Amino acid sequence: MTDPLSAAVPLSLADGPLFGLPLPELWFALVFAVLGTFLFLDGFDFGVGVLFATRGTDGEREQLLAAIGPFWDGNEVWLVVFGGMLFAVFPEVYATLFSRHYLLMFAILGGLILRGLAPEMYEQRHDEAWQRRWGQAFVVGSIASPFFLGVFVGNWLFGVDGMASIASLLVGLAVVSLTVVDGAAYLGVKTRGDVRLETRSFGYLAQVVYLLAAVAALVVGSRSAAHVDLFSLPTLGLLGVTVVLAGGYVAASRAERHYLAFAAVAGQVYGLVALVATLLFPLVDPVTGLEISDAIVSTLPLNLSSIGAALLLPLVVSYFVVLYSAFSGPVDEGESYG
Amino acid sequence: MIDPVIASRLQFALTTIVHIIFPVMSMGLAPFLIYFTWKEIRTEEQVYEQLRAFWTKIFAISFVVGTVTGIVLEFEFGTNFAAFSTAAGELFGGPLAMEGMMAFMLEATFLGIFVFGRERVTDRLYMISSVFVGLGTWLSAVWILIANSWMQTPRGYEVAMQSGQPIILLVDPIAAYANPRFPWMYVHMQNAAVLSVALFMTGVAAYYVWTNRDTEFWRKTMKIGLAVLLVTAPFQAIHGDAYGRHVADTQPQKFAAMEAQYETDSSVGLKLLAFPTSVEDITDPHAEELFVVEIPFVASLLASGDDPGATITGLDEFDSENPPVAIVFWAFRAMVGLGFWFILLAFWGGYRWLRGELFEDDLLAKALVGSSVLGILTVELGWIVTEVGRQPWVIQGVMKTHAGVSPGLTGTEALITLAGFVGVYAGLLTLYWYVVVRLIREQAPTRPATPNRDVSGPEKGVPGDD
């Protein structure tokens, strides 16, 4: 296969990074941005799943399911894209990180299976015992998925070479709390009346837990991880922004400015992944000591993935805009799912 | 404790075998759903609205289960096959990332509109959504099969050493992605998916016809399914024949295993039917010792395309160990046998239809009911031939499967997750089956059984939108 076309394309693309851009660093940022997008979007699905446990009536539970019904599957795909991107541009990191945290990865998958399946099953039958059981499964899956994902991120950040550490368990707790805040803020936008009022008080509580757990995780984790520098300017800056956004969320929510409150939560989620990325940089895996420049794929596949992402990600964003505008506005009590 | 290599391979086999059911359902249903949506919008006939609404529900549950089982596969490359992922990441990771961004995103977002949005969006956006969902499922297969076909016929790469480990570098993406196997695999798989769903639809409809509970909905389903079966079943055989030739050219060891041909021979006959005369023939078939009904020269003819005297290289000629011949040999025979059964069913149904007796033949109805999930079974058999036949290689001629397994993985860890998957996936399949049967029973328009099928009572049931 040496026709002129196939010979010409790889040659020029293999010469150097496209437009001389710092592609390895950009991809490092992009991978975390995609993880953040997953945590923000599927995060409110998880949070709604946790808050599902606080709703007693059939109508309200249906309302919560209807609020995430058309969206959760698309939101979860961000995790698939995160995995695919990590595989494509940092294959060695993808392989060592996933195999090192073997059981943890399957715990995440188990949580996601439960969370995805439970609402579908819940709707199948309307007898009480059935719905109670699948309702519980939905709650468990919605707690387990972000918790184990948080522990994974904690292990990654602090370079834990075992199942978990105190610090990574605290990250797990922090991520679950953040998803509850996310879910409550989302329900602020998507519901009205009692559901909105009552879930938001859980949101405030979770917001406090998030701040405490995140700070505790950093303090504990930094003692055993030399690369985690708590007192650098970016770290302190991101922590400060997070505290301001947390206050902003509560204030905006109390003032019934629900979109603003939701945006303040989004800022915190992206703030969290930005913090993780900043603390790691320039390492990409502390356990093996791999730095971004060691772990990155060679120039040709890197350029190809960059072209793919540059062309496709704007399209993907437009799909989400179409989807969310088609189902804009709050759902009402008893509105059905499926 | 169990060998982590064995456990990882069993686990990957199990999780893929279960997962592939759901993409087959969604890829196969996609063209039907686009057609139903288009007819619904164009004709405003109620039956098309019912068809679209009902089969969309089957699509939606298949998609959900396909999503959660699909992420498992993506993660397993890292968890269980870290050495493979590190070595082949340059060629293998890219297509997976592209699949996520180009295909899965398209599918999952527009599915939200397609499942929940009939009353909310314009006809135009709804129609576009159905096309995008279908396009997403088919594009997804493009990238996944690019990745898989590259493992069968690797091209466009170089092997280099990086800190003592072999690493596979991408040098020519066009040669790698448009590798010789890809078009064969894609056409065979997509046609198989549509064929499997056509069989499923026809089989379910035939059940209601057979039990005299058919309505216009089920009659239409049966006719549409049968029409598609009439095209896809013969096409799959014709295509499969040429595909086999391609395999003989590019993976001669796999082809020899498919024929259980140990000794190199010329003028080989095609073993149309192979009868085991002892248990050993089942577990360890040797072409030379089996009692077979064969067509002289045809295996040689198949492998070469034009020469009945052509030589087929026997398994004994290859340096590497053989794939598990029994599995490949019998799976291949079962796949081909079922493929011919589908052609027979299609012609039988077509003949009855032509004579205006499609709904009168109880034996045909029973045969169709009994065959409703055989299409999916046949897809599984085909993949077993493809994947088991490639062993001992994970990348044909480049990397052996055992070398691809994660180095740090312990037998205990691998056993825990393997046992977990056996339990969880048994539950998952049971629930999926339960939901599908329940949807068919409760959400599709049927009428109560009447003793005389000429009585056309009013149609009971409501369209599935609720």
Contacts between the chains, C-beta under 8 A, distances in Angstrom:
chain1	res1	chain2	res2	distance
A	1	B	155	6.7
A	1	B	156	7.3
A	1	B	172	6.8
A	1	B	174	7.4
A	1	B	175	4.2
A	5	B	174	7.1
A	6	B	172	5.7
A	6	B	174	4.0
A	6	B	175	5.8
A	7	B	172	7.7
A	9	B	173	7.3
A	9	B	174	6.6
A	10	B	171	6.4
A	10	B	172	5.3
A	10	B	173	6.1
A	10	B	174	7.6
A	14	B	171	7.7
A	69	B	112	7.7
A	69	B	116	5.9
A	70	B	112	3.4
A	70	B	113	7.0
A	70	B	115	7.0
A	70	B	116	4.3
A	70	B	117	7.0
A	71	B	112	6.0
A	73	B	63	7.1
A	73	B	64	6.6
A	73	B	67	5.9
A	73	B	108	4.7
A	73	B	111	6.4
A	73	B	112	6.9
A	74	B	105	7.1
A	74	B	108	4.1
A	74	B	109	4.3
A	74	B	111	7.5
A	74	B	112	6.0
A	76	B	67	6.5
A	76	B	71	7.6
A	76	B	108	7.5
A	77	B	67	7.7
A	77	B	100	6.5
A	77	B	104	5.0
A	77	B	105	5.4
A	77	B	108	4.7
A	79	B	71	6.7
A	80	B	70	7.5
A	80	B	71	5.9
A	80	B	74	6.1
A	80	B	100	4.7
A	80	B	104	5.8
A	81	B	97	7.0
A	81	B	100	3.9
A	81	B	101	5.8
A	81	B	104	7.6
A	81	B	105	7.1
A	83	B	71	7.5
A	83	B	74	5.0
A	83	B	75	6.5
A	83	B	78	7.6
A	83	B	96	7.6
A	83	B	100	7.7
A	84	B	74	6.8
A	84	B	93	6.9
A	84	B	96	4.3
A	84	B	97	3.6
A	84	B	98	7.7
A	84	B	99	6.7
A	84	B	100	4.2
A	84	B	101	7.6
A	85	B	97	5.0
A	85	B	100	7.7
A	86	B	93	8.0
A	87	B	74	7.8
A	87	B	77	6.8
A	87	B	78	7.0
A	87	B	85	6.6
A	87	B	89	6.1
A	87	B	92	7.3
A	87	B	93	3.5
A	87	B	96	5.6
A	87	B	97	6.7
A	88	B	89	7.3
A	88	B	93	3.6
A	88	B	94	4.7
A	88	B	96	6.8
A	88	B	97	3.9
A	89	B	93	7.3
A	89	B	97	7.9
A	91	B	85	5.7
A	91	B	86	5.7
A	91	B	88	7.8
A	91	B	89	2.1
A	91	B	90	6.8
A	91	B	92	7.9
A	91	B	93	5.2
A	92	B	86	4.8
A	92	B	89	7.0
A	94	B	77	8.0
A	94	B	78	5.0
A	94	B	85	6.2
A	94	B	89	6.9
A	94	B	93	7.1
A	95	B	77	7.7
A	95	B	78	5.2
A	95	B	81	7.9
A	95	B	82	3.7
A	95	B	83	7.4
A	95	B	85	3.9
A	95	B	86	4.4
A	95	B	89	7.1
A	95	B	406	7.4
A	96	B	82	6.2
A	96	B	86	7.4
A	97	B	78	7.1
A	98	B	75	6.2
A	98	B	77	8.0
A	98	B	78	2.8
A	98	B	79	4.8
A	98	B	82	6.9
A	99	B	78	6.1
A	99	B	79	5.4
A	99	B	80	7.2
A	99	B	82	3.8
A	99	B	406	3.7
A	99	B	407	7.9
A	99	B	408	6.1
A	99	B	409	6.2
A	100	B	408	6.7
A	102	B	79	5.3
A	102	B	80	8.0
A	102	B	406	7.5
A	102	B	409	6.3
A	102	B	413	5.0
A	102	B	417	7.4
A	103	B	413	6.0
A	103	B	416	6.8
A	103	B	417	7.1
A	105	B	75	5.3
A	105	B	78	7.4
A	105	B	79	5.1
A	106	B	75	7.8
A	106	B	79	7.1
A	106	B	417	4.9
A	106	B	420	6.8
A	108	B	75	7.9
A	109	B	68	7.9
A	109	B	71	6.4
A	109	B	72	5.2
A	109	B	75	6.1
A	110	B	420	7.3
A	110	B	424	7.0
A	112	B	68	5.8
A	112	B	71	6.4
A	113	B	68	4.5
A	113	B	69	7.7
A	113	B	72	7.8
A	113	B	424	6.8
A	113	B	428	7.3
A	116	B	64	5.6
A	116	B	65	7.9
A	116	B	67	6.3
A	116	B	68	4.4
A	117	B	64	7.0
A	117	B	65	7.1
A	117	B	68	6.6
A	117	B	428	7.3
A	117	B	431	6.9
A	120	B	61	5.9
A	120	B	64	5.5
A	120	B	435	7.1
A	121	B	431	6.4
A	121	B	435	7.4
A	124	B	434	7.8
A	124	B	435	5.9
A	124	B	438	6.2
A	297	B	89	6.6
A	297	B	90	5.1
A	297	B	93	7.6
A	298	B	90	6.4
A	298	B	169	6.0
A	298	B	170	7.2
A	300	B	170	5.6
A	300	B	171	7.3
A	300	B	173	7.1
A	301	B	90	4.7
A	301	B	91	7.6
A	301	B	93	7.8
A	301	B	94	5.5
A	301	B	170	4.9
A	301	B	173	7.7
A	304	B	94	6.2
A	304	B	173	5.9
A	305	B	94	5.7
A	305	B	97	6.1
A	308	B	94	7.6
A	308	B	97	7.0
A	308	B	98	5.4
A	308	B	101	6.5
A	308	B	102	7.5
A	309	B	97	7.8
A	309	B	101	6.6
A	312	B	98	7.7
A	312	B	101	4.1
A	312	B	102	5.5
A	312	B	105	7.9
A	313	B	101	6.6
A	316	B	101	6.1
A	316	B	105	4.6
A	316	B	109	7.9
A	319	B	105	6.1
A	319	B	106	6.4
A	319	B	109	4.0
A	319	B	110	6.8
A	320	B	109	6.0
A	322	B	109	7.2
A	322	B	110	7.8
A	322	B	113	7.4
A	322	B	125	7.8
A	323	B	109	4.6
A	323	B	110	7.3
A	323	B	112	5.1
A	323	B	113	6.2
A	326	B	112	7.7
A	326	B	113	5.2
A	326	B	117	5.4
A	326	B	120	5.8
A	326	B	121	5.2
A	326	B	125	7.2
A	327	B	112	7.2
A	327	B	113	8.0
A	327	B	116	6.9
A	327	B	117	7.1
A	327	B	120	6.7
A	336	B	466	7.2
A	338	B	57	7.9
A	338	B	60	7.6
A	338	B	115	7.7
A	338	B	116	8.0
